[in-house]
Amino acid sequence: MSNIYNAILKRRSIRRFTDDEVPDALILKMINAARVAPSAANIQPLHYVIVKSPKLRDEVFENTMWAGYVKPEGTPPFDKRPRLFVAVLCDSRIKKEKYEQDSGLAIENMILTAWEENVGSCIIAACNKAEIRRILNIPDHFILDCVVGFGYPAHKCDCFDDPSGNIKYTMDKNENFHVPKRPIEDVMTILS
């Protein structure tokens, strides 16, 4: 197995973080990885707002929804919140729709780059986008796709095959997450 494949298999959404800040050099590396991701017709409509300020981080956090299957316990307590948010935007002057594939590819590059440096992440599309736009003073020509929280993991997260079809992750008493995945034979068809 390659290192990339191992990283993909081990990387999970992290919902509890230590109080260590994400280094600036890694932030730059993550955004560069996002910047060079494939883009439909190479249009490159994405832009990233980096939220490092503790005050703005807290305001963004208050407008995000966490771990829907294990509410309210799934929401990180104050001392285990992300230490960085990246708001992923699409410049509507370049592209107004069908930017989600570009966004997904760029985010995957970002989160795998972070994971390589032991920094976890959680992609959050369930958020109050209007309020986050206001907090971050995002100009009208940008579409807010989602925010991604980053930080050093303060819990473990595993995944396992669940042939029953259950997709609901759980959180144990130690705040570790357990994530069922559909078995590989259930998600592919081979045509020979």
N, C-alpha and C positions, 0 to 999 in steps of 0.2 A: 504494500500500500504506500502511496505517496504521502508526503507531508500535508499536501493540500487536502487530500481525501480524509486523512486522519483528523485534520482541523474541522472539516465539515461534519464528520461524525460526532465529534466531541463538543462543538459549539452549540450552546443552548441559550435561550433567552434568560438573562440574569435579572432578578427582581430585588436583590439585596446587595448593597455595595459597601465597601470599607470607606473610611474617611480620607484615603489617599487620593490626591488630585491626579488627573491624567496629564502627563508631561506635554508641553507645547510641541516638542519635536514629534511626538506620536500623533498629535492632532494634525499637524501639517502632513505627515505621512498618510494618515487616514483620508484626508481630503484629496490629496494627490491621487491615491488609489481610486477614489470615487470619480475624480476628474477624468481619468483615463479609461473608465468603463465603457463598454460598447454603447453607442447611442444611435437610434434609428436615423438613417440617412446622414449620420454624423452631425446632426443639428446641434447637439450639446446645449439643451435648454436649462440645465439644472444650475442651481445656486445654493450655497450652504451658509447658514447663519450659525456661528459658534457661540454657545451660551456658557461662559465660564463664571461670570459674576454670580456670587452666592445669592444675592437678592433676586436677580432675574431668574436664576435656576429655580429658586423656591416658587416664584410666581408661575413659571412654566409648569413646574411639577403640580401645583394646585389645580391646573387645568388639564391634567392627564388622567386617564382611567387605567387601572392596573389589574392584571390577573383576574379577569372576570369570573372564572370558574371557582375561585376561592375568595370571593368578597366576604367581608371587608378585610380579612386577615392578609390577603394577597398584596394589599397596598403597602409599600415599604414604609416603616416608621421613619421619623425625621432624621435620625442618625444613620440611616441606611439608604438614603436617597442617592440617585445618580450624582456624580461630581461634574458632569458635563452633559449638555444637550446639544444636538445638532439638528437644526430645523432644515428640512429638505424642501426646497422651493423649485417651482418651474416658472421660468420667465415667459409670460403669456405673449410678449412681443415677439418671441421666437417660436413658441408652440403653445396652443391653447388646450389641446386635448391629446389623448393617447400618449401621454408622457410616462405613464405608470411603469412600463417595462424599463425605460431608461432609469427611472428612480429605483426600481427593485435591483437592477444590476449594480448601480452605483452604491446602494446601501449594502449589498452583499460584499462588495469589495471593501467598504469601510469596516464592516463588522469583522470580517476575516482578518484584515490587517490589524485591528485592535486585539483580536483573540490571540494572534501570534505573539503579542506582547503581554499576554495574560490580562487583558482588559476585556471585561464582559459588556454586553449591550442588551437593550430591549427596544424593539421597534414599536412605536406607539402611534397608531392611526386613530385610535379612540381618544379623541381629545377635543377640547373646545377651541376649534381653529380660529374663530373670530376673536376670542379673547387673547390667544397666543399671538395673533397678528398684531393686536393692539399693544401688548406688552413689549414685543420685539420691534415695534414700529416698522412693520414690513410694508413697503410700498404697494399700492394697488395693483401694479402690473405683475406682481408675483402671486402664484397659486401655492398655498401651503399644502404639501402632500402629507407630511407626517413629521414627527420628531423622533429622534433616536437618543435614548439615554445611555450613557457610558460610565464605567467605573470599574474598579477592581472588585471581583466577586467576593461576597461575604456569605455565600451559601453554595451548596452543590446542586447540580441538576443532572438527572439522568433520563435517558429515554429507553423504551423497551417496546418490543413488538406486542401488540394486543390483538389477537385474532377475533375477539368479540366485536371489534368495530368501535369500542369506546375511544373517544378523543379527548375526554376531560382530564386535564392534568390535575394533580393534587399537591398539597403542601403538607409535609409532616410536622411534628411538634418541634423539630430543630430548624424549621424554616427552609428545608431542602425541598426541591420540586421534583416530581416524578411525572414524566411526560410519555403517554402512550402514543405509539405510531402504528399506522396500518402496516401489516406485513407486506413485504415486497411483492409476493405473488398476487396480492389484492390490488396493486396499483399499476400493473403492466399487463399488456397483451403482446404475445410474440406471434408475428405473422411470418411463416416460413414458406 
